[in-house]
Amino acid sequence: MSEKKSYEYDNAKNGDTKIVHSGDVEIQFQDKSKRTALEKILIAVVLMCVVVIIVLAIVAAIRKNDKESETIGVCTSTECTVAARKHSTYLVFDNESVDPCDNFYDFTCGTWIKKTIISEDRSSIDMFGVVRDEVEITIKYLLEEDSPDNEPEAVTKAKDLYKSCMNLDLIEQHGAAVLKDLMAELGGWPMIGSFDGVEWSPDNFNLTNLLLGLLKYNNRILMDMYAYTDSKNSSTRILFIDQADFGMPGRKYYLKERNDTMVMAYETLGRSIAIELGADPDIAAFDMERVVDLEIDIAKITVPEEDRRDNEALYNKMPLHDLPKNFTTANLPFDWIDYVQGALGSEMVQIDIPIDEPIIVRAPLYFERLFSTLSKYDNRTIANFMIWRIMQNRANNLSQRFKDLIQNYNQILYGTSTPRARWRDCTSYVNTNFGLATGRLFVKESFHESAKNDTLQLIGNLLESFHELLEHADWMDDATRIVAREKADFIQKKIGYQDDIMDDEILNEIYQNITINADTYLANVLNVISSISADSFLFLREPVNKNVWSTAPATVNAYYNSVYNRIMFPAGILQPPFYSKDRPKSLNYGGIGVVIGHEITHGFDDRGRQYDKDGNLVQWWSDEVITRFDKQTQCLVNQYSNFTLPELVDEGLNVNGINTLGENIADNGGLKQSFRAYKRWVAENGEEKQLPGLKYNHDQLFFIGFAQVWCGSMRRESAINRILTGVHSPGRFRVIGTLQNSKDFSEAFSCKQGSYMNPYKKCYVW
């Protein structure tokens, strides 16, 4: 209805209807006793006329307002009203006190952040986490359902693994018995001395055998070895050897001061676990200090992630018999050939490896320095370090007193004051390791097949946008542009889930080598990780099948694979706030559309662009184009390197613009592609009607939907972890950095040039 008027003016018009103020009618009201009957009738008629005129004026005003609403495009249908109410959770997070051109992240997420509390068991919370929580709840109930008679064995195994994880009484009852057997198998742990009759002996120490024993249980200490698609011949597989991961979250944690709180917390954790297993406190303290010293020295010789972005530099192919010559082992009891042949010749793999077997060494500088670094320490310290690492990984599967020690460490490292609910840990573990089995349950319960067709259509529209971006990339020459277009057209698309998981026989075969007992959790875990380790080698001699994908359907994420030139969107991400078939296209393009564009762009970021359309590592760009590309990307490196999280203003920690470069390129390209695709959809289908109760037009809703995907809040410890180890920029800067470079955003919100969200200098690659 139109705004009410006081009518304190003469001859006002609304359409063709004259509005008459009651004061315009001059009537002398006489004493009632003196009025004639005729006068009374005339007065009544006049008053009735005034009322009728006012009513007609109001009706006309309403009709005019309705016509104006139709012109603006407000949708008042039941369907639109329901859609607005359904999605209002994600659309009312705007902070009216913040100008969108001053800080769009605070504008879209500020109120949500204020109203959202990080629970004590979390180090952070964001939209991805919210959706993952919902998926975990669904999987929990599916795993707790009774098994029907015709249930696939793989699904039954997943449910039994969950039951064993949830049976705390049996876990307490079994204690560390299985771990003791494992320790005996590995030759003992020097730090704890005699352990059920097993005592480590320096005379029996053999680094090769210990590494193989750890590898059997998927503990890749000192070095990582696996079989994977050959980067330069994506139709075959080859062995890779690389530097290994750390006990703490990343290399930079070890480069802090020796007495840093987090370093000392790590040392305390190792000492405490050893004492729980029977170590003398003084011996454990001395030994663990040496272990951390060794691990710090190993961290120092690893190649930083900033120097590992050139895939060509990581491709160092050599025959097995050259490893001893290229990477001498000092006087340590380690043999390269025995190690590689032993790993592939294990009982679960049984593949013969000749001495001329080709191997790709991804970190030659690390291996050139590894054994000389180890030689500075005695065998006891080396053995302590290696056994500690498997104890660290498995302590989480033991009784509550071990989990309490881990929680003390996590509180210092991540800021969490209580552990996660047991059912969440168990659900997550089962979904990680039996993801195709849980995925089958999840898909049947929660996935709508229409999402596949919608996503395929979105992908087609986004690829068309990417073609447009190729045409406008003025730093690229025509020859490279043609080949880039071919690569984009060659991208494989995997959506929702792999059809094979609905085939009982195929699904059961995937997990046939894993024995699961509902009463023995730690034994189940060891069986699972042994199978994972074997699987990393089993397919070495098998041809590559690029149609197979093993991503768990109940995963809230999306992926691009360079050697397969493939984008993947599991069922878990095809739900709000990313996608919903009922809501406006502006929100779907701002949500899952940007995600799709992000993954497409990964094929053309600083690492993905090194692979051709078939997934082969080959230089298909000219040197001149590469130089221009590097110049464009340096702008992004500089931009993001200047961002500092509010939580870390006093820490002197900025975003790492190098390590996050690939993701930042993908974020910027994905946003631009998706907005173009949305505008093309509008041109073909017409403007979408406004949702009732929402004042933003759909161009604005596109950017609001995009930004609110990244609403989040972090504890200080989590923020430090994100900066030190993350390859993604924090959500705040995935919004701000991307939109600062977007002319489309500035036009949608009329941001003046020179404002924070519309700087004069903008960076772009695609």
PEURLIN-V336148 format. One record per residue. N is the residue number from 1. RES is the residue in one letter. OMEGA is omega in degrees with one decimal (999 if undefined). D_CENTER is the distance of its C-alpha to the mean C-alpha in Angstrom with 1 decimal. Layout:
{{N RES OMEGA D_CENTER} {N RES OMEGA D_CENTER}}
//
This chain:
{{1 M -178.2 46.2} {2 S -179.0 47.5} {3 E 180.0 48.1} {4 K 179.2 51.3} {5 K 175.8 54.2} {6 S -179.9 57.1} {7 Y 179.9 59.5} {8 E 176.3 61.4} {9 Y -177.2 62.4} {10 D 172.7 65.0} {11 N 176.0 64.7} {12 A -178.0 60.9} {13 K 172.8 59.6} {14 N -171.2 56.7} {15 G 179.6 57.1} {16 D -175.2 60.7} {17 T -179.8 61.2} {18 K 177.5 63.2} {19 I -176.6 62.0} {20 V 176.6 65.1} {21 H -178.6 65.1} {22 S 178.7 67.3} {23 G 179.9 69.3} {24 D -178.7 70.3} {25 V -175.8 72.6} {26 E 179.8 75.7} {27 I 178.1 77.2} {28 Q 179.0 79.9} {29 F -179.3 79.5} {30 Q 175.3 82.9} {31 D -173.4 84.2} {32 K -176.9 83.4} {33 S -177.6 87.0} {34 K -177.5 88.1} {35 R 174.6 85.7} {36 T 178.5 87.3} {37 A -179.8 85.7} {38 L 179.8 84.9} {39 E -179.8 83.0} {40 K 179.6 80.9} {41 I -179.7 80.0} {42 L 179.0 79.1} {43 I -179.4 76.9} {44 A 179.9 75.0} {45 V -179.7 74.6} {46 V -179.6 73.3} {47 L 178.2 70.7} {48 M 178.9 69.5} {49 C 179.3 69.1} {50 V -179.8 67.0} {51 V -179.9 64.7} {52 V -179.6 64.4} {53 I -179.9 63.7} {54 I 179.5 60.9} {55 V 179.1 59.3} {56 L 179.8 59.5} {57 A -180.0 57.9} {58 I 179.1 54.9} {59 V 179.4 54.4} {60 A -179.9 54.6} {61 A 179.4 52.0} {62 I -179.4 49.6} {63 R 179.4 50.1} {64 K -178.9 49.5} {65 N 177.6 46.2} {66 D 179.1 45.1} {67 K 179.0 45.8} {68 E 179.4 43.9} {69 S 178.5 40.9} {70 E 179.1 41.1} {71 T 178.9 41.3} {72 I 177.8 38.2} {73 G 176.9 36.4} {74 V -179.8 35.6} {75 C -178.6 34.9} {76 T 179.1 36.8} {77 S 178.2 36.7} {78 T -178.8 35.7} {79 E -179.9 32.6} {80 C 179.6 31.4} {81 T 178.7 32.2} {82 V 179.9 30.3} {83 A 179.6 27.2} {84 A 179.7 27.5} {85 R -177.4 27.9} {86 K -174.4 25.1} {87 H -177.9 22.5} {88 S 178.5 24.2} {89 T -176.5 21.7} {90 Y -173.2 19.2} {91 L -177.5 22.1} {92 V -176.0 24.1} {93 F -177.0 21.9} {94 D -179.2 23.9} {95 N -173.2 25.8} {96 E -178.1 29.3} {97 S -177.5 30.3} {98 V 175.1 28.0} {99 D -179.3 28.8} {100 P -179.7 25.9} {101 C 177.2 27.3} {102 D 178.3 27.3} {103 N -173.3 23.7} {104 F 178.2 21.7} {105 Y 178.0 18.8} {106 D 179.0 21.4} {107 F -175.6 23.1} {108 T -172.1 20.3} {109 C -172.8 18.6} {110 G -179.1 21.6} {111 T 178.6 23.2} {112 W -179.3 20.1} {113 I -179.7 19.3} {114 K -175.2 23.0} {115 K -176.1 23.1} {116 T -178.6 20.0} {117 I 173.7 20.7} {118 I -179.2 18.3} {119 S -173.3 19.8} {120 E -179.1 21.5} {121 D -178.0 19.2} {122 R 173.5 16.0} {123 S 179.7 15.3} {124 S 173.7 13.2} {125 I 176.8 12.5} {126 D -175.8 10.6} {127 M 176.6 10.4} {128 F 179.2 7.1} {129 G 178.5 9.2} {130 V -180.0 12.2} {131 V 178.0 11.3} {132 R 177.0 10.3} {133 D -179.8 13.6} {134 E 178.2 15.4} {135 V 179.5 14.3} {136 E 178.6 15.4} {137 I 178.6 18.6} {138 T -178.5 19.3} {139 I 178.5 18.9} {140 K -177.6 21.0} {141 Y 177.8 23.8} {142 L 179.3 23.7} {143 L -178.4 24.0} {144 E 178.5 26.8} {145 E 175.3 28.8} {146 D -177.9 32.0} {147 S 174.4 32.0} {148 P -177.0 34.2} {149 D -176.0 36.7} {150 N -177.9 35.1} {151 E 177.1 31.6} {152 P -178.7 30.1} {153 E -179.2 30.5} {154 A 178.9 26.8} {155 V 176.9 25.9} {156 T 177.2 28.7} {157 K 178.6 27.4} {158 A 179.4 24.0} {159 K 178.8 25.9} {160 D 176.5 28.2} {161 L 177.7 25.4} {162 Y 179.4 24.1} {163 K -178.9 27.8} {164 S 178.7 28.4} {165 C -177.1 25.4} {166 M -176.0 26.7} {167 N -175.0 30.3} {168 L 179.8 30.6} {169 D 179.5 34.4} {170 L 178.3 34.4} {171 I 177.3 31.8} {172 E -178.1 34.1} {173 Q -178.8 37.1} {174 H 179.1 35.9} {175 G -177.4 34.9} {176 A -175.5 34.2} {177 A -179.3 36.6} {178 V 179.1 34.2} {179 L 177.5 32.8} {180 K 177.3 36.4} {181 D 178.7 37.0} {182 L -179.5 34.0} {183 M 178.2 35.3} {184 A 178.6 38.7} {185 E -177.5 37.3} {186 L 175.9 35.8} {187 G 177.4 39.1} {188 G 179.2 38.6} {189 W -175.5 36.9} {190 P -173.3 39.4} {191 M -175.9 38.3} {192 I 177.3 39.5} {193 G -178.8 42.7} {194 S -175.8 44.2} {195 F -177.5 41.9} {196 D 177.7 43.8} {197 G 179.3 46.2} {198 V 179.3 43.6} {199 E -179.6 43.8} {200 W 179.7 42.2} {201 S 178.7 44.8} {202 P -179.1 44.5} {203 D -177.4 46.9} {204 N -176.3 44.6} {205 F 177.5 41.5} {206 N -174.5 40.0} {207 L 179.7 36.7} {208 T -177.3 36.4} {209 N -179.8 36.9} {210 L 177.2 34.6} {211 L 178.6 31.7} {212 L 178.0 32.3} {213 G 177.8 32.5} {214 L -179.5 29.2} {215 L 178.1 27.6} {216 K 180.0 29.0} {217 Y 173.2 26.7} {218 N 173.6 23.7} {219 N -174.1 24.1} {220 R -175.9 23.9} {221 I -179.3 25.9} {222 L 179.8 27.3} {223 M 178.3 26.2} {224 D 177.8 23.7} {225 M -177.8 25.2} {226 Y 174.6 24.0} {227 A -179.8 25.0} {228 Y -179.6 22.8} {229 T 179.3 23.7} {230 D -176.1 26.0} {231 S -177.7 24.4} {232 K 173.7 27.9} {233 N -168.6 28.9} {234 S 175.3 26.0} {235 S -179.3 28.5} {236 T 176.4 29.0} {237 R -177.7 27.4} {238 I 177.4 28.2} {239 L 174.9 27.8} {240 F 170.7 25.6} {241 I -174.1 26.2} {242 D 172.7 24.0} {243 Q -173.5 23.8} {244 A 175.7 22.1} {245 D -174.2 19.6} {246 F 174.3 20.9} {247 G 171.9 21.8} {248 M -170.5 20.2} {249 P -177.6 16.6} {250 G -175.8 17.8} {251 R -172.3 20.9} {252 K 175.6 21.4} {253 Y -178.2 22.0} {254 Y -178.4 25.1} {255 L 175.1 26.4} {256 K 174.6 27.1} {257 E -176.1 30.6} {258 R -179.6 31.8} {259 N 177.3 32.4} {260 D -176.1 29.1} {261 T -177.0 28.1} {262 M 177.5 24.9} {263 V -179.3 26.8} {264 M 176.8 29.6} {265 A 177.3 27.3} {266 Y 178.4 26.1} {267 E 179.0 29.8} {268 T 178.9 30.8} {269 L -179.8 28.3} {270 G 179.7 29.8} {271 R -176.5 33.3} {272 S 178.9 32.9} {273 I 178.2 31.5} {274 A 179.4 34.4} {275 I 177.6 36.9} {276 E 179.9 35.7} {277 L 173.1 36.4} {278 G -177.9 39.9} {279 A 171.1 39.8} {280 D -176.0 42.4} {281 P -178.7 40.7} {282 D 179.0 42.5} {283 I 179.7 41.7} {284 A -180.0 38.0} {285 A -179.6 37.9} {286 F -176.5 39.6} {287 D -176.6 37.6} {288 M 175.4 34.2} {289 E 177.8 35.0} {290 R 178.5 35.9} {291 V -179.6 32.7} {292 V 175.9 30.5} {293 D 179.0 32.9} {294 L -177.8 32.4} {295 E 175.9 28.6} {296 I 179.4 28.8} {297 D 177.1 31.1} {298 I 179.1 28.8} {299 A -177.8 25.9} {300 K -177.6 28.3} {301 I 176.8 29.0} {302 T 179.5 25.5} {303 V -179.5 24.5} {304 P -179.7 22.1} {305 E 178.7 18.7} {306 E -178.0 20.3} {307 D -176.7 22.9} {308 R -178.1 20.9} {309 R 177.9 19.7} {310 D -175.9 22.9} {311 N 177.1 22.5} {312 E 179.3 26.3} {313 A 178.8 26.9} {314 L -175.9 24.9} {315 Y -179.5 27.0} {316 N -172.9 30.1} {317 K 179.6 31.9} {318 M 176.6 34.8} {319 P -179.1 36.8} {320 L -175.4 36.5} {321 H 177.0 40.0} {322 D -178.3 39.0} {323 L 179.1 36.5} {324 P -179.7 39.3} {325 K -176.8 40.9} {326 N -176.1 37.9} {327 F -176.5 36.5} {328 T -172.3 39.4} {329 T -179.2 38.9} {330 A 179.1 41.7} {331 N -177.6 43.6} {332 L 179.4 40.8} {333 P 179.6 41.1} {334 F -179.9 38.5} {335 D -177.5 39.0} {336 W -174.9 36.5} {337 I 177.8 38.2} {338 D -178.7 38.5} {339 Y -177.6 34.9} {340 V -179.7 33.6} {341 Q 178.4 36.3} {342 G 179.8 35.8} {343 A -177.6 32.1} {344 L -180.0 32.7} {345 G -178.6 36.0} {346 S -175.5 34.7} {347 E -176.0 35.8} {348 M -177.5 32.6} {349 V 175.4 32.2} {350 Q 174.2 35.8} {351 I 178.5 35.3} {352 D -179.0 38.1} {353 I 177.0 37.1} {354 P -176.9 39.9} {355 I 176.3 40.4} {356 D 177.5 39.6} {357 E 179.1 36.2} {358 P -179.9 33.9} {359 I 176.2 31.0} {360 I 178.4 28.5} {361 V -173.4 28.2} {362 R -179.1 25.1} {363 A -176.9 26.3} {364 P -179.5 30.1} {365 L 178.0 30.7} {366 Y -177.0 29.0} {367 F 174.9 31.2} {368 E -175.6 34.2} {369 R -172.3 33.9} {370 L -170.7 32.5} {371 F 174.7 35.8} {372 S 175.8 37.9} {373 T 179.1 35.5} {374 L -175.8 35.7} {375 S 177.1 39.5} {376 K -177.0 39.8} {377 Y 178.9 39.1} {378 D -177.2 41.1} {379 N 179.6 40.1} {380 R -179.1 39.8} {381 T 178.9 37.0} {382 I 179.5 35.1} {383 A 177.4 35.5} {384 N -179.7 34.5} {385 F -174.8 31.3} {386 M 177.9 30.3} {387 I 176.8 31.3} {388 W -175.9 29.6} {389 R 177.5 26.2} {390 I 175.5 26.6} {391 M 177.9 28.0} {392 Q -177.8 25.0} {393 N -174.3 22.7} {394 R -179.4 25.1} {395 A -179.8 26.4} {396 N 179.7 23.5} {397 N -176.6 25.2} {398 L -175.4 28.5} {399 S -170.9 30.5} {400 Q -176.8 29.8} {401 R 175.6 31.6} {402 F 179.1 29.1} {403 K 177.1 26.1} {404 D 178.2 27.9} {405 L 179.0 28.0} {406 I 178.7 24.3} {407 Q 176.9 23.7} {408 N 178.4 26.1} {409 Y -178.6 24.1} {410 N 179.3 20.8} {411 Q 178.9 22.6} {412 I -175.3 23.5} {413 L -173.3 20.3} {414 Y 178.5 17.8} {415 G 179.9 20.4} {416 T -176.8 20.1} {417 S 175.7 23.7} {418 T 178.1 23.4} {419 P 175.4 21.7} {420 R 175.0 19.4} {421 A -176.7 21.4} {422 R -176.9 22.5} {423 W 177.8 21.6} {424 R 177.3 17.9} {425 D -176.9 18.0} {426 C 178.0 20.0} {427 T 179.9 18.0} {428 S -178.9 14.8} {429 Y -179.6 17.0} {430 V -179.6 18.7} {431 N 178.2 15.7} {432 T -171.3 14.3} {433 N 173.4 17.8} {434 F -171.4 19.4} {435 G 179.7 16.5} {436 L 177.3 18.9} {437 A 176.8 21.5} {438 T 178.9 19.4} {439 G 177.3 17.9} {440 R 178.3 21.5} {441 L -176.9 22.2} {442 F -178.5 19.2} {443 V 180.0 20.0} {444 K -176.3 23.7} {445 E -164.0 23.0} {446 S -172.0 20.4} {447 F 177.0 19.8} {448 H -176.5 22.2} {449 E 179.0 23.3} {450 S 179.5 23.9} {451 A 178.3 20.2} {452 K -178.4 20.6} {453 N 178.3 23.4} {454 D -178.6 21.9} {455 T 176.9 18.8} {456 L 178.4 21.2} {457 Q 177.1 23.2} {458 L 179.7 20.4} {459 I 178.2 19.5} {460 G 178.9 23.3} {461 N 179.5 23.5} {462 L 178.0 20.6} {463 L 176.3 22.2} {464 E 176.2 25.5} {465 S -179.7 24.1} {466 F 174.9 22.8} {467 H 178.2 26.4} {468 E 179.4 27.7} {469 L 176.6 25.5} {470 L -179.1 27.0} {471 E -177.0 30.4} {472 H 178.7 29.9} {473 A -172.9 28.4} {474 D 178.6 31.7} {475 W -176.4 30.8} {476 M 178.1 30.5} {477 D -174.0 33.8} {478 D -178.0 34.8} {479 A 179.6 34.7} {480 T -179.2 31.1} {481 R -179.7 30.2} {482 I -178.8 31.8} {483 V 177.8 29.9} {484 A 178.1 26.6} {485 R 178.4 27.4} {486 E 179.5 28.2} {487 K 179.4 24.9} {488 A -179.8 23.0} {489 D -176.2 25.4} {490 F -176.6 24.8} {491 I 173.9 21.1} {492 Q -178.7 20.6} {493 K 177.9 18.8} {494 K -172.3 17.4} {495 I 172.6 16.7} {496 G -176.6 16.4} {497 Y 176.5 17.8} {498 Q -175.1 20.3} {499 D -175.4 23.8} {500 D -177.1 25.1} {501 I 176.7 23.5} {502 M 176.9 26.2} {503 D -175.6 28.9} {504 D -175.5 30.0} {505 E -179.5 31.5} {506 I -179.2 28.6} {507 L 179.7 26.1} {508 N -178.8 28.7} {509 E -178.8 29.2} {510 I -175.6 25.6} {511 Y -173.1 26.0} {512 Q -176.9 29.8} {513 N -179.1 29.9} {514 I 177.0 28.2} {515 T -178.9 30.7} {516 I 176.5 29.6} {517 N -174.6 32.0} {518 A -175.6 31.3} {519 D -173.3 33.3} {520 T -173.3 31.9} {521 Y -176.1 28.4} {522 L 176.5 28.4} {523 A 176.3 30.3} {524 N -179.5 27.7} {525 V 179.7 25.0} {526 L 176.7 27.2} {527 N 179.9 27.8} {528 V -175.6 24.1} {529 I 174.6 23.3} {530 S 178.6 26.6} {531 S 178.2 25.6} {532 I 180.0 22.2} {533 S -180.0 24.2} {534 A -179.4 26.8} {535 D -179.2 24.5} {536 S 179.2 23.2} {537 F -168.4 26.8} {538 L -172.1 28.4} {539 F -177.8 27.6} {540 L -176.3 29.0} {541 R -178.1 32.1} {542 E 175.6 30.6} {543 P -178.4 30.1} {544 V 175.3 26.7} {545 N -174.9 25.8} {546 K 178.1 23.2} {547 N -179.7 23.2} {548 V 173.1 21.8} {549 W -171.3 18.1} {550 S 178.9 17.1} {551 T 179.5 13.5} {552 A -178.7 13.7} {553 P -178.2 14.3} {554 A 179.1 13.1} {555 T 178.5 9.4} {556 V -178.9 7.2} {557 N 175.8 5.2} {558 A -170.6 7.5} {559 Y 165.6 9.2} {560 Y 179.2 12.3} {561 N -173.7 14.8} {562 S -174.5 17.5} {563 V 174.3 20.3} {564 Y -174.5 20.0} {565 N -169.9 19.4} {566 R 172.3 17.2} {567 I -176.0 14.5} {568 M 178.6 12.9} {569 F -178.5 11.9} {570 P -178.2 12.2} {571 A -175.2 14.2} {572 G -177.7 11.7} {573 I -176.8 10.1} {574 L 178.8 13.7} {575 Q -179.4 14.8} {576 P 6.1 15.2} {577 P -177.7 14.2} {578 F -173.7 12.8} {579 Y 168.6 15.9} {580 S -177.2 19.3} {581 K -174.9 22.5} {582 D -170.7 24.7} {583 R -177.6 23.5} {584 P 178.0 24.5} {585 K -178.9 23.2} {586 S -179.3 22.4} {587 L 177.1 19.6} {588 N 177.2 18.3} {589 Y 177.1 18.5} {590 G 179.6 16.9} {591 G -176.0 14.0} {592 I 178.2 13.2} {593 G 178.3 15.7} {594 V 177.5 13.9} {595 V 178.1 10.8} {596 I 178.5 13.5} {597 G 177.2 15.2} {598 H -177.5 12.2} {599 E 175.8 12.0} {600 I -176.9 15.8} {601 T 177.7 16.1} {602 H 177.1 14.3} {603 G -175.6 17.5} {604 F 175.3 19.4} {605 D -172.8 17.6} {606 D 177.6 19.4} {607 R -179.1 18.4} {608 G -177.7 18.1} {609 R 179.1 21.4} {610 Q -178.6 23.1} {611 Y -179.6 23.0} {612 D -174.5 25.3} {613 K 179.1 25.1} {614 D 179.3 25.7} {615 G 179.7 23.1} {616 N 177.2 25.7} {617 L -176.3 25.5} {618 V 179.1 28.3} {619 Q 179.4 29.4} {620 W 171.7 29.8} {621 W 175.5 29.9} {622 S 179.0 33.0} {623 D -178.2 33.3} {624 E 179.2 34.1} {625 V 178.2 31.0} {626 I 178.8 28.8} {627 T 178.8 30.6} {628 R 178.1 30.0} {629 F -179.8 26.3} {630 D 178.2 26.0} {631 K 179.1 27.9} {632 Q -177.1 25.6} {633 T 179.6 22.5} {634 Q 176.8 24.4} {635 C 178.0 24.6} {636 L 178.3 20.8} {637 V -179.1 20.9} {638 N -178.3 23.7} {639 Q -174.8 22.2} {640 Y 178.9 18.9} {641 S 179.5 20.9} {642 N 179.6 23.0} {643 F 176.9 20.3} {644 T 178.2 20.6} {645 L 177.2 18.9} {646 P -179.2 21.6} {647 E -172.5 20.9} {648 L -178.7 21.8} {649 V -177.1 24.8} {650 D -176.3 27.1} {651 E -176.8 25.1} {652 G -178.9 25.5} {653 L 175.1 21.8} {654 N 172.3 20.5} {655 V 177.4 17.2} {656 N -175.0 17.6} {657 G 178.8 18.2} {658 I -177.5 18.6} {659 N -179.3 15.6} {660 T -172.1 13.3} {661 L -177.4 15.7} {662 G 179.9 14.1} {663 E 178.9 11.0} {664 N 174.7 13.7} {665 I -178.1 15.9} {666 A 178.2 13.4} {667 D -177.6 12.8} {668 N 179.5 16.6} {669 G -178.7 17.6} {670 G 179.0 15.4} {671 L -177.7 16.8} {672 K 179.1 20.3} {673 Q -173.1 20.2} {674 S 178.7 19.2} {675 F 176.5 21.8} {676 R -179.8 24.4} {677 A 178.8 23.6} {678 Y -179.8 24.0} {679 K 176.4 27.3} {680 R 177.1 28.5} {681 W 179.5 27.9} {682 V -179.7 29.9} {683 A -177.8 32.6} {684 E -172.4 33.0} {685 N -178.6 32.7} {686 G -179.1 33.8} {687 E 174.5 32.4} {688 E 177.8 30.6} {689 K 177.6 32.5} {690 Q 172.2 31.5} {691 L -177.9 30.1} {692 P 177.4 32.7} {693 G -179.8 32.2} {694 L -172.7 29.7} {695 K -174.6 31.2} {696 Y 173.7 28.6} {697 N -171.2 29.2} {698 H 171.4 26.6} {699 D 178.8 25.8} {700 Q 178.6 25.0} {701 L 176.2 23.0} {702 F -176.7 20.8} {703 F 175.5 19.8} {704 I 178.2 19.7} {705 G 177.4 17.3} {706 F -174.9 15.0} {707 A -174.3 15.3} {708 Q 170.9 14.9} {709 V -174.1 11.4} {710 W 174.3 10.7} {711 C -179.6 13.4} {712 G 179.0 12.9} {713 S -176.0 15.1} {714 M 167.0 15.1} {715 R -179.0 17.9} {716 R -177.9 19.6} {717 E 178.3 18.7} {718 S 178.3 14.9} {719 A 177.4 15.4} {720 I 179.2 17.4} {721 N -179.3 14.8} {722 R -178.2 12.2} {723 I -175.3 15.0} {724 L -172.0 16.5} {725 T -170.4 13.7} {726 G 172.2 10.6} {727 V 174.5 10.3} {728 H 170.7 8.6} {729 S 174.0 11.2} {730 P -176.3 11.1} {731 G 179.2 10.7} {732 R -174.5 14.5} {733 F 169.2 15.0} {734 R 175.7 12.5} {735 V -173.5 15.1} {736 I -177.0 18.2} {737 G -178.6 18.0} {738 T -176.8 17.3} {739 L 174.3 19.9} {740 Q -179.1 22.4} {741 N -173.5 22.6} {742 S 173.9 23.0} {743 K 179.9 26.6} {744 D 178.7 25.7} {745 F -177.2 24.2} {746 S 177.2 27.2} {747 E -177.9 29.6} {748 A -177.8 28.0} {749 F 176.9 28.4} {750 S 179.7 31.5} {751 C 179.6 30.3} {752 K 177.1 33.1} {753 Q -177.4 32.8} {754 G 174.7 32.4} {755 S -175.7 30.4} {756 Y -177.9 27.2} {757 M 177.7 25.0} {758 N -178.3 27.5} {759 P 178.9 28.5} {760 Y -178.4 31.2} {761 K 178.2 29.1} {762 K 179.1 26.2} {763 C 174.1 24.0} {764 Y 170.4 23.1} {765 V 176.8 22.6} {766 W 999 22.2}}
//
